[in-house]
Amino acid sequence: MPQLPGSLIEQLKDLPHFNASAFLAAHEVEASPIVSIRSNPFKPASLPFQGTPITWNAEGLYLAHRPSFTFDPLFHAGCYYVQEASSMFLRQALETIGLPAQPIVLDLCAAPGGKSTLISSFLQQEGLLVANEIIKTRVNVLADNLDKWGPANTIVTNNDPRDFSRLPACFDLIVADAPCSGSGMFRKDPAAINEWSEDNVRLCSQRQQRILADVYPALKQGGWLIYSTCSYSEAENEQVVDWLMDTFSMESIRLPQFQGIVETTSAKKGAFGYRFYPGAVPGEGFFIACLRKTGEENSRSNRKQTDRSAAGKPDRDLLKPWIKNEKLQVFRFNDDLYAFPEEHYSLFQQLRQSLYIKKSGVKLGRTAGRDLLPDHQLGLSLLAAPGIPRFAVDKETALEYLRRNDISLQINERGWGLVTYDGYPLGWVKALPNRVNNYFPKELRILRQS
Ligand SMILES: C[S@@+](CC[C@H](N)C(=O)[O-])C[C@H]1O[C@@H](n2cnc3c(N)ncnc32)[C@H](O)[C@@H]1O
């Protein structure tokens, strides 16, 4: 492990409750890193791990060692997400603030989807989650992770934070897990130590302020902003919170306290922040603060959109055997059919005017005449109809399926069905008289043999 930057340690030594020797000891050896997962409440499988509960998130579990997630079919079914334990504290902020019914939530810096899947679990299929990622090459992994998670009340967008200023007073909650200098990840990624510099901390702090200023108008009056980083630097944490409270009308929200997590108050405004130091908590470095907007923002009039894409009766009839009868708006885009929660469909149409949308609800499939070619998203969603044939397979067959190899199934049915492992769908197959076609997406297949 390279030596930690001296100037960073000097700055930390002045902060209250920073235990330098425990912190340095935690960084001294390349100890086997802490591995933690968060289970998916929508797919409550019995997971093949022994673990210890994470105190601040009931869905989180520390694992005794790192298993091979790639070769666990339940990982591919979306039954859990591998997430760093400190980040799971976001759950405490969500529980504290008391969102209104049917909340509209933006996760602004969302890829690869750790916070988004956590928020999705918290929402329990109510409200709407917009998960945004600015970097195009990172959007697919975000969308894939949310497809696996299952709920339909999700949109994935690929926009710059400034694009959200076109949506004044739109969101009840904005989560900004900002890009940062990354000191909190030194233990997991020692190479980052040599890349750290005070100049970069300064640049990150300026970028964080720019991101927050850009997105601020999109927050409703009375709405909440949760700001987090994986940096230890005050310039990226408490000082950004001070800047927010200096620049905008916001108040600080206090969160529950847990052993080892350091509650700080910012120098200027006395705003609460929560610091996670390795050596003090079983997790990596993390900072989180929660604020509430007290200033006013005029929302744009709710312009009624003329909907030219809502699916007609023939499409709805076609879909009957495929989707559960829930409150869904089905719409068509070219040859593809999608399902979206009815309650938020008009907001979705507004968002569509302003944002580049990568995933909208659940893609059901492509129509070909009077047939549907079902999409992988439908297979992994919570919408797939119970009447769809399900083919339960053992672990070995599941892995062959996930490699996109040919599999054989002892079945009499013909046509489309879902391959399941421990009751959870992995994807589609089409059973023909003498073979089974594997429709697992090529780009998601397991490439390794062991
Ligand atoms: C800390 S990571 C997010 C991790 C994610 N929230 C999670 O829990 O899985 C920060 C994200 O911000 C994105 N990002 C980088 N520059 C940005 C910018 N100028 N504005 C908004 N997001 C940016 C990065 O691509 C990255 O995905």
The ligand as a MOL file (V3000), in Angstrom:
LIG
                    3D

  0  0  0     0  0            999 V3000
M  V30 BEGIN CTAB
M  V30 COUNTS 27 29 0 0 0
M  V30 BEGIN ATOM
M  V30 1 C -19.5890 8.4480 -6.9780 0
M  V30 2 S -20.0070 8.0410 -8.5760 0 CHG=1
M  V30 3 C -21.6630 7.5330 -8.4200 0
M  V30 4 C -21.8920 6.1970 -7.8040 0
M  V30 5 C -23.3580 5.8070 -7.7650 0
M  V30 6 N -24.1670 6.8300 -7.1410 0
M  V30 7 C -23.5830 4.4980 -7.0470 0
M  V30 8 O -23.9720 4.5060 -5.8780 0
M  V30 9 O -23.4130 3.4320 -7.6700 0 CHG=-1
M  V30 10 C -20.1890 9.5990 -9.3380 0
M  V30 11 C -20.8460 9.5880 -10.7030 0
M  V30 12 O -20.8570 10.9460 -11.1960 0
M  V30 13 C -20.6240 10.9330 -12.5840 0
M  V30 14 N -20.0990 12.2560 -13.0060 0
M  V30 15 C -18.8620 12.5780 -13.4230 0
M  V30 16 N -18.7850 13.9000 -13.7520 0
M  V30 17 C -20.0170 14.4090 -13.5500 0
M  V30 18 C -20.5940 15.6910 -13.7330 0
M  V30 19 N -19.8900 16.7240 -14.1710 0
M  V30 20 N -21.8920 15.8390 -13.4410 0
M  V30 21 C -22.6300 14.8180 -12.9900 0
M  V30 22 N -22.1300 13.5650 -12.7830 0
M  V30 23 C -20.8570 13.3650 -13.0740 0
M  V30 24 C -19.6310 9.8030 -12.7660 0
M  V30 25 O -19.6790 9.3200 -14.0680 0
M  V30 26 C -20.0860 8.7860 -11.7450 0
M  V30 27 O -20.9610 7.8390 -12.3230 0
M  V30 END ATOM
M  V30 BEGIN BOND
M  V30 1 1 1 2
M  V30 2 1 2 3
M  V30 3 1 2 10
M  V30 4 1 3 4
M  V30 5 1 4 5
M  V30 6 1 5 6
M  V30 7 1 5 7
M  V30 8 2 7 8
M  V30 9 1 7 9
M  V30 10 1 10 11
M  V30 11 1 11 12
M  V30 12 1 11 26
M  V30 13 1 12 13
M  V30 14 1 13 14
M  V30 15 1 13 24
M  V30 16 1 14 15
M  V30 17 1 14 23
M  V30 18 2 15 16
M  V30 19 1 16 17
M  V30 20 1 17 18
M  V30 21 2 17 23
M  V30 22 1 18 19
M  V30 23 2 18 20
M  V30 24 1 20 21
M  V30 25 2 21 22
M  V30 26 1 22 23
M  V30 27 1 24 25
M  V30 28 1 24 26
M  V30 29 1 26 27
M  V30 END BOND
M  V30 END CTAB
M  END
